[in-house]
Amino acid sequence: MIPVTKTFLPPLEEYTAQVSRAFQNEWLTNRGELVLELESKLKTYLGVSNILIMNNGTIPIQIAVKLLGGGGEIITTPFSYVATTSSIVWENCTPVFVDIDPVHLTIDETKIEAAITSRTTCILATHVYGNPCNVEVIGDIAKRHNLKVIYDAAHCFGVKYKGRSIFEYGDISTCSFHATKVFQTGEGGAAFCEDEELRKRIFYSHNFGHNGPLDFHGLGINGKISELQAAMGLAVYPYMDKIFSGRKRAVDQYNSSLDFKVLQTMALRDGTDWNFSYYPIILDTESIMLRLETALKENGIVPRRYFYPALNTINYIQQAGNTPIAADIASRILCLPLYADLGESDCDRICDIISKILQ
């Protein structure tokens, strides 16, 4: 079987060597030596001024919404993983959906201002498949209307935009280190924030609100990552060049083998140094997409309808909004298998099946 993705696992002995450090320290959580070391390595690798790693990729979004949402309306995208919208609702804010750009698949920045009301507090946008939003325009809109900007950058490990880490845009940016991501700690994630005071609030919010062992800054939850998760990250870290090069090779093979007269994929925004995180293809109709999905599965190949469905259609959303482009793209998009050791012959098989179905 060829899965849609496969976790990159470092050599077991290298992971256990990191775990042994935690056992020797007799320290498994509460920001021990391994967590601090991983943060330091990632800060340097990503070229960011700060990073706070957490126990998963959703908690940083929830904390960001809690701190910046103020119970108001948050303008967001219907084309994202459900965590983007569920975090807004979970924190008692109201998602207001704006349609997407059909070329880059990110939120359509030209439609944001029309959605702003007196109750709007934030814009929460997703860098889709590691493809950046139009951060300059979104930043200008937010500044003019006194709004905060949160970026769901779950797919963006290693992405740069115009020479700068994508994590350095927005008031708060978040990332996921889930096992399926380019860089993984099994479960995990991170928050990035340039403002020192806001960064302090994020820190105590992820640690029960603690200000030292006997005092509290304010309300908080438990977003701390464990030493065992950090051990996985430290074991994966030395292999990032191998991971990126393997994924790039597969992307290059798809790009050279697929017929873009009969299908399309997303266009990367100019100025983007991409991380080869996903390979979406968009078919002419949903029926063709479903026929292709069936044919691939019958041949032991597992693609994924991702993102589907459009988030403004899920059952706990009260204000669906009018987002026909997102609904259309979500119905026709399919992510092909992509991981570091996806073989050339496997890529050939996938492309051959696609060609036969679409000819």
C-alpha distance (Angstrom), angle and dihedral (degrees) to the residues before:
residue distance angle dihedral
M1 . . .
I2 3.79 . .
P3 3.83 108.1 .
V4 3.79 124.0 -153.7
T5 3.80 88.1 -112.8
K6 3.77 138.7 -1.7
T7 3.78 128.0 -153.0
F8 3.77 113.9 -114.2
L9 3.79 104.8 -125.8
P10 3.80 119.5 -165.7
P11 3.82 119.0 -140.2
L12 3.80 107.3 -66.9
E13 3.79 93.2 -126.3
E14 3.81 90.2 56.6
Y15 3.79 91.9 51.6
T16 3.80 92.7 46.3
A17 3.81 89.9 49.5
Q18 3.80 88.5 58.7
V19 3.81 91.8 44.8
S20 3.81 88.8 50.8
R21 3.80 88.8 60.4
A22 3.80 89.7 58.1
F23 3.82 90.4 48.9
Q24 3.79 91.3 49.0
N25 3.79 90.1 50.1
E26 3.82 90.6 45.2
W27 3.81 85.8 -139.9
L28 3.80 119.1 122.2
T29 3.81 105.0 163.6
N30 3.84 144.4 2.6
R31 3.81 96.3 81.4
G32 3.76 101.7 -56.0
E33 3.78 130.3 178.3
L34 3.81 96.0 -72.3
V35 3.80 94.6 50.4
L36 3.80 91.6 49.5
E37 3.80 91.8 47.4
L38 3.81 92.4 49.3
E39 3.79 91.6 49.7
S40 3.80 90.3 51.1
K41 3.81 93.3 49.3
L42 3.80 93.4 46.6
K43 3.79 92.7 46.9
T44 3.81 89.4 56.5
Y45 3.81 95.5 40.4
L46 3.79 94.9 49.4
G47 3.79 94.8 40.6
V48 3.80 93.9 -127.1
S49 3.78 129.6 144.4
N50 3.82 94.1 -135.1
I51 3.79 143.1 8.0
L52 3.80 134.4 179.8
I53 3.79 112.8 -166.7
M54 3.80 119.5 -151.9
N55 3.78 141.7 -173.9
N56 3.82 96.3 -90.9
G57 3.78 141.6 -5.9
T58 3.80 98.0 -102.8
I59 3.81 98.8 57.3
P60 3.84 92.3 65.4
I61 3.82 89.8 54.1
Q62 3.79 91.7 48.2
I63 3.80 91.4 49.1
A64 3.80 90.8 48.0
V65 3.81 91.5 51.4
K66 3.81 91.2 45.0
L67 3.81 92.1 52.7
L68 3.80 99.5 39.8
G69 3.80 106.9 22.3
G70 3.79 98.7 71.9
G71 3.80 92.8 -164.7
G72 3.80 90.5 -69.0
E73 3.77 137.5 116.3
I74 3.79 118.4 -61.2
I75 3.78 119.4 -160.7
T76 3.77 109.2 -138.0
T77 3.78 146.7 154.2
P78 3.82 126.9 -92.7
F79 3.83 89.4 -151.0
S80 3.80 104.9 77.6
Y81 3.78 140.5 80.9
V82 3.80 113.3 -65.8
A83 3.84 92.8 -106.8
T84 3.80 89.5 75.8
T85 3.80 93.6 60.4
S86 3.80 98.3 30.9
S87 3.81 90.4 55.9
I88 3.81 90.1 55.8
V89 3.80 93.0 49.8
W90 3.82 93.0 41.1
E91 3.80 89.9 56.9
N92 3.83 91.8 51.0
C93 3.78 95.9 -107.3
T94 3.79 126.8 127.3
P95 3.81 121.0 -116.0
V96 3.80 114.7 -138.4
F97 3.78 109.8 -165.1
V98 3.79 124.2 -140.3
D99 3.80 121.2 -172.3
I100 3.79 124.1 -109.6
D101 3.77 136.8 -111.1
P102 3.85 105.1 -103.7
V103 3.81 92.2 -145.1
H104 3.82 103.2 48.6
L105 3.86 95.3 21.2
T106 3.81 91.4 -136.9
I107 3.81 125.7 119.1
D108 3.81 111.5 -62.7
E109 3.78 101.8 -113.4
T110 3.82 91.3 -163.5
K111 3.82 90.0 66.6
I112 3.80 99.0 48.1
E113 3.80 100.1 86.0
A114 3.80 92.9 54.4
A115 3.82 88.5 58.9
I116 3.81 95.9 52.7
T117 3.81 116.5 109.7
S118 3.79 135.6 168.4
R119 3.83 88.0 -87.5
T120 3.81 96.1 53.6
T121 3.80 113.2 116.6
C122 3.80 105.9 160.6
I123 3.75 149.0 14.2
L124 3.82 113.2 -135.8
A125 3.80 108.9 -170.6
T126 3.80 131.6 173.5
H127 3.78 125.8 -135.3
V128 3.81 93.9 -138.6
Y129 3.83 116.7 -135.1
G130 3.82 86.7 -17.5
N131 3.82 91.7 -54.7
P132 3.82 108.8 133.8
C133 3.77 124.5 -122.1
N134 3.79 117.9 -125.4
V135 3.78 89.9 -83.1
E136 3.79 96.3 176.4
V137 3.81 94.6 56.7
I138 3.81 93.1 41.3
G139 3.80 89.8 50.4
D140 3.81 91.2 50.9
I141 3.82 92.1 49.3
A142 3.79 91.4 49.1
K143 3.79 92.0 49.3
R144 3.81 93.4 49.7
H145 3.80 92.9 49.5
N146 3.82 98.1 36.1
L147 3.80 93.4 -116.7
K148 3.79 131.3 147.7
V149 3.80 122.5 -123.9
I150 3.81 125.2 -141.3
Y151 3.79 119.9 -177.0
D152 3.78 122.2 -155.5
A153 3.79 96.3 -148.7
A154 3.80 95.4 166.3
H155 3.81 91.6 138.3
C156 3.79 96.8 43.2
F157 3.79 109.5 88.7
G158 3.80 105.4 145.6
V159 3.83 96.1 5.1
K160 3.78 117.4 140.2
Y161 3.77 127.4 -169.3
K162 3.80 117.9 -158.1
G163 3.79 89.5 -16.5
R164 3.79 95.6 -51.8
S165 3.80 129.2 101.7
I166 3.79 109.8 -97.6
F167 3.81 87.1 -134.4
E168 3.80 90.2 70.9
Y169 3.80 93.7 67.8
G170 3.80 123.4 90.7
D171 3.78 130.2 20.6
I172 3.80 90.5 -78.6
S173 3.79 127.8 9.8
T174 3.80 124.4 -170.8
C175 3.79 136.5 -161.3
S176 3.80 137.5 -168.5
F177 3.80 125.8 -131.9
H178 3.81 93.1 -173.3
A179 3.80 116.7 152.2
T180 3.81 90.5 -102.3
K181 3.80 94.8 55.2
V182 3.81 130.0 96.8
F183 3.81 90.0 -104.3
Q184 3.78 116.1 28.5
T185 3.79 143.1 -174.8
G186 3.83 93.4 180.0
E187 3.79 89.5 -100.8
G188 3.76 119.5 5.7
G189 3.75 147.4 108.4
A190 3.77 144.5 -178.3
A191 3.79 145.1 -131.8
F192 3.80 125.6 -142.7
C193 3.79 124.3 -164.6
E194 3.80 131.3 166.1
D195 3.81 97.2 -161.3
E196 3.81 110.3 87.7
E197 3.81 97.2 -150.2
L198 3.79 93.2 47.5
R199 3.79 89.5 46.5
K200 3.81 89.4 56.5
R201 3.81 90.0 51.8
I202 3.81 90.6 51.1
F203 3.80 89.9 50.3
Y204 3.80 96.8 52.5
S205 3.81 91.1 39.5
H206 3.82 90.1 60.9
N207 3.83 91.3 48.8
F208 3.82 104.1 54.2
G209 3.81 90.0 -88.1
H210 3.81 92.3 -70.2
N211 3.78 121.2 170.1
G212 3.78 95.2 -176.7
P213 3.82 121.9 -35.6
L214 3.83 97.4 -62.5
D215 3.78 105.0 32.2
F216 3.79 136.3 60.4
H217 3.78 133.7 -147.0
G218 3.79 92.6 -161.8
L219 3.78 144.5 -69.9
G220 3.78 117.5 -10.2
I221 3.79 145.6 158.7
N222 3.81 133.6 -150.0
G223 3.78 109.2 -87.0
K224 3.79 97.5 145.8
I225 3.78 119.4 136.0
S226 3.81 118.2 -136.4
E227 3.79 129.8 -122.1
L228 3.82 88.8 -115.2
Q229 3.80 91.2 58.5
A230 3.80 90.6 45.6
A231 3.81 88.4 51.1
M232 3.81 89.3 60.6
G233 3.80 90.9 48.8
L234 3.80 92.1 50.3
A235 3.82 90.2 49.9
V236 3.82 92.7 48.6
Y237 3.81 94.9 43.5
P238 3.85 98.0 79.1
Y239 3.81 90.2 56.2
M240 3.81 99.1 56.6
D241 3.81 94.0 107.9
K242 3.80 89.7 51.7
I243 3.81 91.3 47.5
F244 3.80 93.8 50.1
S245 3.80 94.5 44.1
G246 3.81 92.3 49.3
R247 3.79 92.5 49.8
K248 3.81 91.7 45.2
R249 3.79 90.9 53.0
A250 3.82 90.8 54.3
V251 3.83 91.9 46.4
D252 3.80 90.9 49.7
Q253 3.80 90.0 51.0
Y254 3.80 92.3 50.6
N255 3.80 90.2 47.4
S256 3.79 92.7 52.5
S257 3.83 97.0 41.0
L258 3.81 105.6 41.6
D259 3.80 122.5 84.9
F260 3.78 108.2 -124.9
K261 3.79 91.2 -170.3
V262 3.82 88.1 76.1
L263 3.80 101.0 32.3
Q264 3.77 139.0 21.9
T265 3.77 138.3 -147.5
M266 3.78 131.5 -161.5
A267 3.78 120.8 -73.5
L268 3.78 114.8 -126.4
R269 3.77 113.9 -124.8
D270 3.79 112.8 -107.1
G271 3.78 111.7 -96.2
T272 3.81 94.7 31.4
D273 3.80 124.1 136.7
W274 3.79 96.5 -161.4
N275 3.82 130.1 -153.0
F276 3.85 100.8 -145.4
S277 3.77 90.7 -120.7
Y278 3.83 101.2 151.3
Y279 3.78 138.9 6.1
P280 3.81 110.4 -146.0
I281 3.78 123.1 -178.2
I282 3.80 123.6 -167.0
L283 3.79 118.7 -149.1
D284 3.80 127.7 -155.1
T285 3.81 94.6 -109.6
E286 3.78 139.2 8.4
S287 3.80 90.8 -115.3
I288 3.81 91.3 57.4
M289 3.80 89.9 47.0
L290 3.81 91.0 51.8
R291 3.79 91.4 47.8
L292 3.79 90.4 51.7
E293 3.81 92.4 45.9
T294 3.81 89.9 52.7
A295 3.81 93.1 48.1
L296 3.80 92.4 50.1
K297 3.81 92.5 48.6
E298 3.80 91.2 48.3
N299 3.80 86.6 58.0
G300 3.79 94.8 50.0
I301 3.81 95.2 -98.6
V302 3.80 118.4 127.6
P303 3.82 116.5 -156.8
R304 3.81 122.1 174.0
R305 3.78 134.5 -129.3
Y306 3.77 94.8 -132.0
F307 2.96 121.4 -166.8
Y308 3.77 99.8 20.0
P309 2.95 134.7 172.6
A310 3.80 109.1 23.9
L311 3.80 105.1 -107.4
N312 3.79 95.9 -125.3
T313 3.81 87.6 68.3
I314 3.81 98.4 59.0
N315 3.79 115.7 114.5
Y316 3.81 100.9 -109.0
I317 3.81 94.6 54.3
Q318 3.80 114.3 105.4
Q319 3.81 100.1 -177.1
A320 3.79 107.5 46.7
G321 3.79 97.5 178.1
N322 3.78 126.8 -159.5
T323 3.82 108.6 -75.5
P324 3.82 107.3 148.8
I325 3.82 95.4 159.7
A326 3.80 93.2 54.6
A327 3.81 91.0 46.6
D328 3.80 91.1 49.3
I329 3.82 95.6 46.6
A330 3.82 92.5 44.7
S331 3.80 89.8 54.8
R332 3.82 94.3 52.2
I333 3.82 105.8 34.9
L334 3.79 126.8 103.0
C335 3.81 128.1 178.6
L336 3.79 113.4 -140.4
P337 3.81 124.2 -143.7
L338 3.78 112.0 -76.5
Y339 3.79 129.6 169.1
A340 3.78 138.7 130.0
D341 3.80 99.0 -91.0
L342 3.81 98.9 36.7
G343 3.81 101.6 142.0
E344 3.79 125.5 -124.0
S345 3.80 90.7 -123.5
D346 3.80 90.0 52.4
C347 3.80 90.5 51.5
D348 3.79 88.7 49.8
R349 3.81 91.1 52.0
I350 3.79 91.6 50.2
C351 3.81 93.1 48.2
D352 3.82 92.3 46.4
I353 3.79 92.0 54.4
I354 3.80 91.4 47.5
S355 3.80 90.3 49.8
K356 3.81 93.0 50.9
I357 3.79 93.5 48.9
L358 3.81 94.5 46.5
Q359 3.81 100.4 39.7
